[in-house]
Amino acid sequence: MAVENEKSRLDDAARAGWLYFIAGHTQDEIAKMLQVSRASAQRLVSLCLAERLITFRLEHPIAACMELAARLKARFDLSHCEVVPADPAAPQATAGIAERCANLLDSTLRSETPVIVALGTGRAVRAAVERVTPIDRPNHQIVSLVGNISADGSASFYDTVGRLADRTGARHYPMPLPFLMSSEDERNKMVRIEPIAKVKAVAAKADLRLVGIGQMDQKAQIHIDGFVTRDELFEMMRQGAIGEITGWAYDSKGRLLKAGTNKRLTSIPPEVPAKTTTIGAAVGAAKVPAIAAALNGHLINGLITDEATARAILER
């Protein structure tokens, strides 16, 4: 019993430390979230530091998160899965998963052996890149999976390849194409030109793919960010689209659609099934159907998410 009480106490301390140091909440806010007094919240944060459960990254694997990760790995045959504590005040916040994605990138990029990292776009991936520890690795390669120019000619703010190259000194390969071409024939011509073919060849040899997962509904990020029009989005929804990875729309069973914007998309398509280590990073109730479909369709073989999202996936 004493051992269980100690484990529970450390779990609470780790959770309080995560909410304070990573999610950025005050001790008053943490006290309300954990339903303890302010003094107790302060003691838990202090204990987290004293026990070195947290340094710059969360070092204590909260038991509930570990159990959820294990269940997800077993159900979907994943090679990698991490579940972070949920932030009750901001259920769609990406700080927690960004920190774990950054840790994954750090561990990959520390290798002295040359590695190739392929990146999608999105808020979680961008936030992760911003947290990567600067390191000099000029022999590594960073490659984009996504054409990052929108219909009006502007580049995506969430492009990540150049930023990660800045932090590592690695060679980088952007995808200098519009997200969508005007026709399938034009797309086929553009992806065959030599510079683009070289980018695709580098991406094909990637050791790690890190991608965001987007929902396909009226709040779809690819529409909000200007990459597809409202009419294009609704057409894909009528075709059965439930989610997208690097712009590639798929249905509720994780099958890539053979219609609509997928015919004009310049992004490198997902492997089906994923063979390269392909980690999806996403949180939020709105994304649960898209994440579950990607897992069922084996579009990804790894997942970084939070407690609330993990539970919702497992309850489907």
N, C-alpha and C positions, 0 to 999 in steps of 0.2 A: 504493500500500500504506500509506503514511504517513497519507493522508487517511482510509482505512478504519479504521486503528488509532485515530486520533483520534476518529472517530465512535463506535467501539465503547467507547472510554474514557469519552466523554461519556454514552453510553447507560447504562453501568454507574454512573456518578456520579448521573445522574438517577434511576435505579432505587433506589440507596442513599438518596438524598435523600428520595424519596417514602416509602420504608419508615420512615425516621427521623422526618421532620417531619409526615407526614400519617397514616401507619399507627401511629406511636408506638412503634416497636420500638427496643430498645437496640442499641448498636453490636455487642455480642457476638452478639445474635440475628441481626443483619444479616450478620455474618461467616459464620455457619452457613448462612443462607439462600442467600447468594451464593457459598458455598464458597471464601472467601478468609480471610486472617488478620485478626485484630482490627485490626491496624495498617493493613492495606489498606482495611478498611471505614471506618476513621476518615478516611483520606486521601480516599476517594471522597466521603464526606459533606462534607468540607472543600472538595473540588473543586467539588461541586455549588453550594456557597455562593459560592466565588470566581468561578465562571463565571456566576453569577446565573441558573442553570438553574431555581432555585426562589426565589420570594419568599414571598408568602402563598399562592400557588397554584403548581402545577407548570407551569413555562413551557417546559420542554424536551419536545417530543413524541417519546417513545421510539419508535425505528424499528419495533420489532415491533408495538407498539400501533397505530401509524399504518397499517401494512400490513393488520392485521386489520380496522381500521375501513374501509379502502378496499374490502376484499373484501366486507364486509357491505353496504356502500352499493351496490356493483355488483350483488350477487346479489339483494338485496331492494328495489332502487330506492329507497333511503332519501334523504331530504332532509338528514338530520343523523345522524351517528354518531360516538361517542367511545368509545374503549376505554382503560381505565386499567390500570396494572400490577396483577397479582394479588398478594394477600398470602398467601404460602405457609403461614403459621401460622394464618390465619383465612380460609379460602376463601369463607365466607359474609359476611364483614365488608362493611359498606356505606360505610365511610369514604371510599374512593376515588371511588365513583360519586356519593356525596353532595356531595363537593367539586366535581365537574364539573357536577352539576345546579345547585349554588349559583352557579357561574360563569355558567351559561346564564340563570338567573333574574336575576342581577346585570346581565348585558348587556341583557336585555330590559327590566328596570325602570329602567335609566339613561335610557331614551328620554324626551325631553321631550314627545313626542306621546303622548296618552293610549293606554294599552294595556289589554287584558283578559287576565288569566292565570287559567286554570281548573286546579284541582288535584284529584287523587285523594288517597287516603290511603296509609298504609304507612310502614314504617320509613325507607326510603331518601328518600322525599319529605319526611318530617318532619325528618330529619337535614339535608337540603339547606336547608330553610327556616331552620333554626337557624344556618346558615353564611352566610346572605345579609347583605351589608353594609347596615346601616341607611341609609336614604335617604328624603328627604321628597318623596313623589310623590302628593299628594292627588287628582290627576286620574286616576290609574290605578284599575282595578277588579280585585278578587280574588274568584273565585267557586268554590264547591265543586261537584264533580261527583257527590258521594256523600251519601246520607242517612246520618248518622253516629251514630244512636241505636240501641243494641243491644236485644235482646229484653227485657232486664231494666230498660230505661229509662236505662241509663248511657250517657254519651257516650264516643266513642273517644278514647283518649289520643293517637292518631296523626292527629287532625284538624289541619289545617294552615292553613286559611284565616285564622282569627283571628290566628294567630301571625305570618303574613306581613304582614297588615294592620298589626299593631303595629310591624313593622320598616320599613314604608314610608309609613304614614299614608294608605294607599289605602282607598277604600270597599270593604267586603267583604260578600259574599252567601253565608252558610252555607245548607246544605240542612237545614232543621229538621224532618226526618222520620225515622221509624224506617227502618233499613236495609231491612227487609222488612215488608210489611203482611200481615195475616192472610189476605187473599184477593186474587185478581186484580181483582175488582170494586172492592174498597176501595182498592187501589193506584190504579186508574184515576180514582177520584173525588178522591183526595188530590192527585195531581199536576196536577189541573186547577184547584185553588183558586188564587185570584189571587196571593198571595205566592209560591207555588211556581212558578206559571207565569212570574212575573217573573224568578225565579232562572234558570229554564230559558232564557228569552229572552236574558239576559246571557251565559250559557254558550254559547249558539248563535253568539255573535259573538266568541268568544275568539280572540285572536291566537296563544296558546300553550296547549296542554294538556300537563301533566306528570303522569304516572300511574305507579303501581307495577304490577308483573305478579306475580300469585300462582299457585302451583301448586294443583291440586285433587287432593290425596291426603290421607292421614290426618294430615299435618302442615300442612294448609292454614291459612294465617293467619286467614282469615275465620272458621274454626271455632275456632281457638285463642283468638281475641279475642272470641268469644261472639256473632258476628253470625249464624251458622247453626248448627243443631244437628248432632249426629253423624248422625242419620237423614237430615236434609236434604242434608248433604254426600254421604253414600253414595248417595242417590237420584240426585244430579247426576252422580256418578261412573258409576253404571249407565247414565245417559243419554249417556255418552261425554264428559263434561266433563274437560278436561285442564288448563285454566287459567282465570283470571279477571282482568278489568280493571274496576276500580270495582265489583266484585261481579258483573259480567255474565260468566257462564260460557260457554265456547266449547269446541269439539271440536278434534281433532288437525289439522284443516284450517283452523282459525281461524273456523269458522262459529258464530255465536251460537245457543245452544240455544233452542228454543221450548217449553220445558217446565220443570217444577220451580220452583226459586226465581226464575228469570228472569221468571216470570209475576207475581211479587209484589214485585219489586225496584223501589225508588224512585229509584235512581241514574240519572243521565243516560246513555243508552246510547252506546257508541262509534259514531263515523261509520264506515260501511262502503261503500267504502274511506275511510280517513282522508284528509281534505282539509285541515283545519286542521293546523298543525304539532303533531303528537301524539307526544311523546317518552315511551317506556317506559324505566323505570329498574329494573334487576334484575340480581342475580348469583347464582351457585350452581348446582351440578350438578342439584339437584332441580328447578330452575326452567327448565332448558334446554328440555324439551319444550313448556312453556307459552310461553316466549319465541319459539321457532321457529314454533309454531302462530300466534301473534299476528303475526309477520312474514309468514308465508305467506298469512294471511287479510287482510293489509293493515289490521289493526286499529290499527296504529301505523305512522308513516312516519319514525320516528327512534328511536334506541336509545343508551342509555348503559349500558355493562357493563364487565366486566373481561376480561383476557386469557384466563383459563381458560374462562370461559363463552363467549366469542367463538369460541374454537377448537372447543369442543364443538358449538356451533350449526353452524359451517361443516363439521364432519365428519359431520353427519347426512345 
